[in-house]
């Protein structure tokens, strides 16, 4: 028995096979490592679950997509203004669609003698005003569709390329949907 095991190991324990086995082990360890913190429960491109006092489906004056759009514009303006040779900038971002909300559901499965039946119900929470709102498990942010940048340095071809590269790396927007133009002088 020991002799057969030694022959098997000699036959299959080549350097290539051991390397593949080691890489598979590393891959399994990487897959097993949790990505986010246990509290967040979110993946990239998602916001944390909300159980806040405001109605999740209607912000006070505007929707989530509009506030997300405005926040991204402000952050991009700040970033571009910190680049050398760009100067003052104004940014407009358009989104492909609105955000997607995943609502927490509860499923009741009842099995009867001839068939099984599933009843789906939405989980609600009550805000401080006594209104019931569906519990939003996660919000998937909308995809950026296009970006326009009006910059003082928007007439320099080198700056245009740099700005376009920055926008592409941040938002994964195709080049033909990014425009950089020169700001009018005041």
ABEGO torsion letter per residue (X at the ends): XAAAAAAAAAAABBAAAAAAAAAAAAAAAAAABBABBAAAGBBBGBBBBBBBABBAABBAABBAAAAAAAAAAAAAAAAAAABBGAEBBBBBBBBABBBBBBBBBBBBBBBBAABBBBBBBBBBBBBAAGBBBBBBABBBBBBBABBBBBBAAAABAAAAAAAAAAAAAAAGBBAAABBBBBBBBX
